[in-house]
Amino acid sequence: MAKALCHFDFLVIQVILLLLISFKALGGPPDKSGSALFIFGDSTVDTGNNNYIITIDENRANRKPYGQNGFREPTGRFSDGRVIVDFIAEYSNLPLIPPFLQPSAKYVKGVNFASGGAGVLSSTNKGLAIDLETQLKHFEEVRVSLTRKLGAAEAKQLISEAVYFISIGSNDYLGGYLGNPKMQELHDPKNYVGMVIGNYTKAIQELFAKGARRFGFLSLCPLGCLPALRAVNPKANKGGCFEEASALALAHNSALKAALASLEHQLRGFKYCNPDFYNWLHDRISNPYKYGFADGLNACCGTGPYRGVYSCGGTEKVKDYQLCESSDLHVWWDSFHATERIHEQIAKAIWNGTNWPYNLEDLFLNREKSLVEIAYDPEYTEYITNLAN
C-alpha cells in the first residue's frame, strides 16, 4: 500500500509540473536569435585578455605555436586555433567576440571577460589573473556603457536576450587547493567545493539581478587526466589519471548541477545549458579512435612524460619543448588545454544536443522545451524521481 501511494505521489508531481511547463511551451513562436554573447571564465575561453595584464608566462598564450591553425599570429587563445566560444559565436551568426581589454573593443555583440589562470575564488592565482569577481565588475562597466550608448530600454533588452557562457573552476582545484597546502589545512575537500560553488552561485545570481536570463556552463573535465597531472601521478607508468584531482572535478560538477537546478526554481526566467563535459571528454581520452583521434594521453606541445611539462612555445622556466606533427590527431594541445578539434566537437555537441534542460541553440532562439522532450529526458525523470522520494 505504501508503495502504491509513493507511486501515486510521483505521478501527481509529474502531472503538475508538466501542466506548469505546458503554459510556457504554448506561449508562441521562438524569439529572434540572441543579440549578444558574454563570456566569463579561465583559459578554456580566454581569447586574449591576458595579453594586456602583467602575469607569468604560464598564463599567456601569445607566442607560437599557439593559434597556428586559423590565425596568422598567436591571439592569446590557449589552443592550436579556435576555442569553444569562437565556434558558439559562429553557430549563432555572431562575429568573433572581442576580449574586454582589447583596445577599441565594441560591446554590442558581446564581450569576453575570461582570463587564463582565473578562478571562482579571488585567492586563486591572486594578482596573476582576472578573477570572476573582477570579471563581473567589468561586465557592470559594459552594462553602463551600453546604457549610455543605446539608451536604457534597448540596453536592457540586449542584456536580457544575450547568452552568458561561463567556464571556470579548474584553477581553484589545481593551484588553489591541490597546489596549496595551507588551503588543504583550512578546508577538507567537501567544504572547499562548497565554498567554490557558493561563490559561483552568488556570481550567477548577480548576473541575473543585472538582467541576464540565458546561461551556458562548461563544467569541469577529468582534471586528473590532464597530461600535466599524469606527469606527476605515481601511477603514471600505467597511464593512470590522478584520481584525487578527478574526484574534485566530479564533486564540483555534482554540486554545480544541484545549484543550477535550485536556481531554476528560484529565479523566474532563468534558463541554462549544463552538459556533462566530464564524461564526454573522458570517453575521448579513453577511446580516441572512436572520435577520429590517435592520442588521448599525450599533449601535442610540451616536454617530459606525456608532454606534461608546461613548456609549449618556451616559457621563462622551461625553454625547450616538442611539437607533434598533427594536432588534429590529439585530444590535448598542451599540458592543460585541449586542441581546437576538441573545442569544435564540444561546441557542436552542446549547440544542438539533447542536454537537459536546454541546448545552446535553444537559448539563443529562446525556445521552450516541448512536453515530449521533457517527459522523455532521462535527467528530468531522475529529477522527478528524487522529488517523489
C-alpha positions as CSV (number, residue, x, y, z in Angstrom):
1,M,0.0,0.0,0.0
2,A,2.8,2.4,0.9
3,K,4.5,1.6,-2.4
4,A,1.3,2.4,-4.3
5,L,1.0,5.8,-2.5
6,C,4.6,6.7,-3.3
7,H,3.9,5.8,-7.0
8,F,0.7,7.9,-6.9
9,D,2.7,10.9,-5.4
10,F,5.2,10.6,-8.2
11,L,2.5,10.7,-10.9
12,V,0.8,13.7,-9.2
13,I,4.1,15.7,-9.1
14,Q,4.9,14.8,-12.7
15,V,1.5,15.8,-14.0
16,I,1.5,19.1,-12.1
17,L,5.0,20.0,-13.4
18,L,4.1,19.1,-16.9
19,L,1.0,21.3,-16.7
20,L,3.0,24.2,-15.4
21,I,5.6,23.8,-18.2
22,S,2.8,23.5,-20.8
23,F,1.7,27.1,-20.2
24,K,5.2,28.2,-21.2
25,A,5.5,25.8,-24.1
26,L,2.3,27.1,-25.7
27,G,3.5,30.7,-25.5
28,G,4.0,31.2,-29.2
29,P,6.9,31.1,-31.7
30,P,10.5,31.4,-30.6
31,D,12.1,34.8,-30.4
32,K,14.8,36.0,-32.6
33,S,18.4,34.9,-32.0
34,G,20.2,36.2,-29.0
35,S,21.7,39.6,-29.8
36,A,25.0,39.1,-27.9
37,L,27.3,36.7,-26.2
38,F,29.0,37.5,-22.9
39,I,31.8,35.2,-21.8
40,F,33.3,34.6,-18.3
41,G,35.9,32.2,-17.3
42,D,39.5,31.0,-17.4
43,S,42.0,29.8,-20.1
44,T,39.4,27.5,-21.6
45,V,37.6,30.5,-23.0
46,D,40.2,33.4,-22.8
47,T,40.6,34.9,-26.3
48,G,43.3,37.4,-25.4
49,N,42.6,39.3,-22.1
50,N,45.9,38.1,-20.6
51,N,47.8,39.8,-23.4
52,Y,47.0,43.0,-21.6
53,I,47.8,42.2,-18.0
54,I,51.0,41.6,-16.0
55,T,51.3,37.9,-15.4
56,I,53.6,34.9,-15.7
57,D,54.4,33.1,-19.0
58,E,52.3,30.1,-18.0
59,N,49.2,32.4,-18.0
60,R,49.9,33.7,-21.5
61,A,49.3,32.1,-25.0
62,N,50.6,35.0,-27.1
63,R,53.6,33.0,-28.5
64,K,54.0,30.5,-31.3
65,P,52.9,27.7,-31.9
66,Y,49.6,28.8,-30.1
67,G,47.0,29.8,-32.7
68,Q,48.8,28.1,-35.5
69,N,45.6,26.9,-37.0
70,G,43.3,29.6,-38.5
71,F,45.2,32.7,-37.2
72,R,48.1,34.5,-38.7
73,E,49.7,35.1,-35.3
74,P,49.0,33.9,-31.7
75,T,46.0,35.6,-30.3
76,G,46.2,34.7,-26.7
77,R,43.9,31.6,-27.1
78,F,45.2,28.6,-25.2
79,S,44.8,26.3,-28.2
80,D,46.3,25.5,-31.5
81,G,43.5,27.5,-33.0
82,R,40.0,28.5,-32.0
83,V,38.3,27.8,-28.7
84,I,34.8,26.8,-27.9
85,V,33.3,30.3,-27.7
86,D,34.6,31.1,-31.2
87,F,32.5,28.2,-32.6
88,I,29.5,29.2,-30.5
89,A,29.7,32.7,-31.9
90,E,29.9,31.2,-35.5
91,Y,26.9,29.0,-34.9
92,S,24.8,31.9,-33.6
93,N,25.8,34.2,-36.5
94,L,27.9,36.5,-34.3
95,P,31.3,37.8,-35.1
96,L,34.3,36.7,-33.0
97,I,33.7,38.1,-29.5
98,P,36.5,40.5,-28.5
99,P,38.4,40.4,-25.3
100,F,37.3,43.1,-22.8
101,L,40.8,44.5,-22.6
102,Q,41.3,44.8,-26.3
103,P,41.6,48.4,-27.3
104,S,38.5,49.8,-29.0
105,A,36.5,46.6,-28.4
106,K,32.9,47.0,-29.4
107,Y,30.3,45.6,-26.9
108,V,27.0,45.5,-28.8
109,K,27.5,41.9,-29.9
110,G,29.0,40.8,-26.6
111,V,32.4,40.8,-25.0
112,N,34.8,38.2,-23.4
113,F,35.9,38.8,-19.8
114,A,37.8,35.5,-19.4
115,S,41.4,35.3,-18.1
116,G,43.8,32.4,-18.2
117,G,44.5,31.3,-14.6
118,A,41.3,32.8,-13.2
119,G,39.3,31.2,-10.5
120,V,35.9,31.5,-8.9
121,L,37.7,32.4,-5.7
122,S,39.6,35.7,-5.7
123,S,42.5,34.0,-3.8
124,T,43.2,31.7,-6.8
125,N,46.3,33.0,-8.7
126,K,45.8,36.3,-7.0
127,G,47.4,39.1,-8.9
128,L,48.2,36.9,-11.9
129,A,44.7,36.6,-13.5
130,I,41.4,38.4,-13.6
131,D,39.2,36.5,-11.1
132,L,35.4,36.0,-11.5
133,E,34.5,38.8,-9.1
134,T,36.6,41.3,-11.1
135,Q,35.1,40.0,-14.4
136,L,31.7,40.8,-13.0
137,K,32.8,44.3,-12.3
138,H,34.0,44.6,-15.9
139,F,30.6,43.4,-17.0
140,E,29.0,46.2,-15.0
141,E,31.2,48.7,-16.8
142,V,30.0,47.3,-20.1
143,R,26.3,47.4,-19.0
144,V,26.7,51.1,-18.1
145,S,28.4,51.8,-21.4
146,L,25.7,50.1,-23.3
147,T,23.0,52.0,-21.4
148,R,24.8,55.3,-22.2
149,K,25.2,54.3,-25.9
150,L,21.8,52.6,-26.7
151,G,19.5,54.1,-24.1
152,A,18.1,52.3,-21.0
153,A,15.3,50.3,-22.8
154,E,17.5,49.0,-25.7
155,A,20.4,48.1,-23.4
156,K,18.1,46.3,-21.0
157,Q,16.6,44.3,-23.9
158,L,20.1,43.4,-25.3
159,I,21.2,42.2,-21.8
160,S,18.1,40.1,-21.3
161,E,18.3,38.5,-24.7
162,A,22.0,37.7,-24.6
163,V,23.6,34.4,-23.7
164,Y,26.1,34.2,-20.9
165,F,28.7,31.5,-21.2
166,I,30.8,30.6,-18.2
167,S,33.7,28.1,-18.0
168,I,35.7,28.3,-14.8
169,G,36.8,26.3,-11.7
170,S,39.8,24.2,-12.7
171,N,42.3,26.6,-11.3
172,D,40.5,26.7,-8.0
173,Y,41.2,23.0,-7.6
174,L,44.6,22.6,-9.3
175,G,46.5,25.6,-8.0
176,G,44.1,26.9,-5.4
177,Y,43.7,23.6,-3.5
178,L,45.9,20.7,-4.6
179,G,48.8,23.1,-5.1
180,N,48.1,25.0,-1.9
181,P,48.9,23.0,1.4
182,K,47.7,25.9,3.5
183,M,44.2,25.8,1.9
184,Q,44.1,22.0,2.4
185,E,44.8,22.6,6.1
186,L,42.0,25.0,6.4
187,H,39.4,23.1,4.4
188,D,38.6,19.5,3.7
189,P,37.6,18.7,0.0
190,K,33.9,18.8,0.7
191,N,34.0,22.2,2.4
192,Y,36.3,23.6,-0.2
193,V,34.0,22.5,-3.1
194,G,31.1,24.1,-1.2
195,M,33.0,27.4,-0.9
196,V,33.7,27.4,-4.6
197,I,30.1,26.6,-5.6
198,G,28.8,29.1,-3.1
199,N,30.8,31.9,-4.7
200,Y,29.9,30.6,-8.2
201,T,26.2,30.7,-7.3
202,K,26.5,34.2,-6.0
203,A,28.1,35.3,-9.3
204,I,25.2,33.8,-11.3
205,Q,22.7,35.5,-9.1
206,E,24.4,38.8,-9.5
207,L,24.3,38.5,-13.3
208,F,20.6,37.5,-13.1
209,A,19.9,40.6,-11.0
210,K,21.5,42.7,-13.7
211,G,19.2,41.3,-16.3
212,A,20.9,38.1,-17.6
213,R,18.5,35.2,-18.2
214,R,20.1,32.6,-20.5
215,F,23.2,30.8,-19.3
216,G,25.6,28.2,-20.8
217,F,28.0,26.4,-18.5
218,L,31.0,24.2,-19.3
219,S,31.6,22.0,-16.2
220,L,35.0,20.6,-15.3
221,C,36.8,17.9,-17.3
222,P,38.6,14.9,-15.7
223,L,41.3,17.1,-14.2
224,G,43.4,14.1,-13.2
225,C,43.7,13.1,-16.8
226,L,45.4,16.3,-17.9
227,P,48.9,15.5,-19.3
228,A,50.3,17.7,-16.5
229,L,48.6,15.7,-13.8
230,R,49.6,12.4,-15.4
231,A,53.2,13.5,-15.4
232,V,53.2,13.9,-11.6
233,N,51.0,10.8,-10.9
234,P,52.8,8.0,-9.1
235,K,50.8,5.6,-11.3
236,A,51.9,7.4,-14.5
237,N,53.8,4.4,-15.8
238,K,50.4,2.7,-16.1
239,G,48.9,5.7,-17.9
240,G,46.6,6.3,-14.9
241,C,44.9,9.6,-14.1
242,F,45.5,11.5,-10.9
243,E,42.3,10.4,-9.2
244,E,42.4,13.0,-6.4
245,A,42.1,15.8,-8.9
246,S,39.4,14.0,-10.9
247,A,37.4,13.4,-7.7
248,L,37.4,17.1,-7.0
249,A,36.1,17.8,-10.5
250,L,33.3,15.3,-10.1
251,A,32.3,16.7,-6.8
252,H,32.3,20.2,-8.3
253,N,30.2,19.2,-11.2
254,S,27.7,17.4,-9.0
255,A,27.4,20.5,-6.7
256,L,27.1,22.8,-9.6
257,K,24.3,20.7,-11.2
258,A,22.4,20.8,-7.9
259,A,22.9,24.5,-7.6
260,L,21.7,25.2,-11.1
261,A,18.6,23.1,-10.6
262,S,17.8,25.1,-7.4
263,L,18.3,28.4,-9.2
264,E,16.0,27.4,-12.0
265,H,13.2,27.1,-9.4
266,Q,14.1,30.2,-7.5
267,L,14.7,32.6,-10.4
268,R,11.8,33.2,-12.8
269,G,13.0,33.1,-16.4
270,F,16.4,31.5,-15.6
271,K,17.3,29.1,-18.4
272,Y,20.5,27.2,-18.7
273,C,22.6,24.6,-20.6
274,N,24.9,22.4,-18.5
275,P,26.3,19.4,-20.5
276,D,28.2,16.5,-18.9
277,F,31.6,17.6,-20.1
278,Y,33.4,15.3,-17.7
279,N,32.2,12.0,-19.2
280,W,32.1,13.5,-22.8
281,L,35.8,14.2,-22.7
282,H,36.7,11.2,-20.6
283,D,35.3,9.0,-23.4
284,R,37.5,10.7,-26.0
285,I,40.6,10.4,-23.7
286,S,39.9,6.7,-23.2
287,N,38.7,5.8,-26.7
288,P,40.3,8.4,-29.0
289,Y,40.0,6.3,-32.2
290,K,36.2,6.3,-31.9
291,Y,36.2,10.0,-32.5
292,G,39.0,10.3,-35.1
293,F,41.9,10.9,-32.7
294,A,45.1,8.9,-32.4
295,D,46.2,10.0,-28.9
296,G,44.2,10.8,-25.8
297,L,47.1,10.7,-23.3
298,N,49.9,12.9,-24.6
299,A,49.9,16.6,-25.3
300,C,50.8,17.7,-28.8
301,C,53.0,20.5,-27.5
302,G,55.2,20.3,-24.4
303,T,58.0,18.2,-22.9
304,G,58.6,15.4,-20.4
305,P,56.3,12.5,-19.6
306,Y,53.1,12.8,-21.6
307,R,54.5,16.2,-22.7
308,G,53.0,17.2,-19.4
309,V,55.7,19.7,-18.5
310,Y,54.0,23.1,-19.4
311,S,56.6,24.4,-21.8
312,C,54.7,24.9,-25.1
313,G,56.3,27.7,-27.0
314,G,59.0,28.1,-24.4
315,T,58.5,29.7,-21.0
316,E,60.7,31.5,-18.6
317,K,61.1,28.3,-16.6
318,V,61.4,25.8,-19.5
319,K,62.6,26.9,-22.9
320,D,62.6,23.5,-24.7
321,Y,59.5,21.8,-26.0
322,Q,58.4,19.2,-28.6
323,L,55.6,19.6,-31.1
324,C,53.6,16.8,-32.7
325,E,53.1,16.6,-36.5
326,S,49.3,16.9,-36.4
327,S,47.4,18.5,-33.5
328,D,44.2,17.3,-35.1
329,L,45.1,13.7,-34.0
330,H,45.5,14.8,-30.4
331,V,42.9,15.4,-27.7
332,W,45.4,17.6,-25.8
333,W,47.1,20.6,-27.3
334,D,49.4,21.4,-24.3
335,S,49.8,20.2,-20.8
336,F,46.5,21.6,-19.6
337,H,44.5,22.6,-22.7
338,A,42.6,20.7,-25.4
339,T,43.1,21.1,-29.2
340,E,40.9,23.2,-31.5
341,R,39.3,20.0,-32.7
342,I,38.0,19.1,-29.2
343,H,36.7,22.7,-28.8
344,E,34.8,22.3,-32.1
345,Q,33.4,18.9,-31.2
346,I,32.1,20.0,-27.8
347,A,30.7,23.2,-29.2
348,K,28.7,21.2,-31.8
349,A,27.6,18.8,-29.0
350,I,26.2,21.5,-26.8
351,W,24.8,23.6,-29.6
352,N,22.1,21.2,-30.8
353,G,22.5,18.2,-28.5
354,T,19.9,16.8,-26.0
355,N,21.3,18.3,-22.8
356,W,18.7,19.0,-20.2
357,P,17.1,21.4,-19.7
358,Y,18.3,23.3,-22.9
359,N,21.0,23.3,-25.5
360,L,22.7,26.5,-26.7
361,E,20.6,26.8,-29.8
362,D,17.5,26.7,-27.6
363,L,19.0,29.5,-25.5
364,F,19.9,31.8,-28.5
365,L,16.5,31.3,-30.0
366,N,14.7,31.5,-26.6
367,R,12.9,28.2,-27.3
368,E,10.9,26.3,-24.7
369,K,11.2,22.5,-24.3
370,S,8.3,20.6,-25.7
371,L,6.3,18.3,-23.3
372,V,7.5,15.3,-25.2
373,E,11.2,16.3,-24.9
374,I,10.9,17.0,-21.2
375,A,8.9,13.9,-20.4
376,Y,11.4,11.6,-22.1
377,D,14.5,13.3,-20.9
378,P,16.4,11.0,-18.5
379,E,17.7,13.8,-16.3
380,Y,14.2,15.2,-16.0
381,T,12.9,11.7,-15.0
382,E,15.8,11.5,-12.4
383,Y,14.8,14.9,-11.0
384,I,11.1,14.0,-10.7
385,T,12.1,10.7,-9.0
386,N,14.2,12.5,-6.5
387,L,11.3,14.8,-5.7
388,A,8.9,11.9,-5.3
389,N,11.3,10.2,-2.8
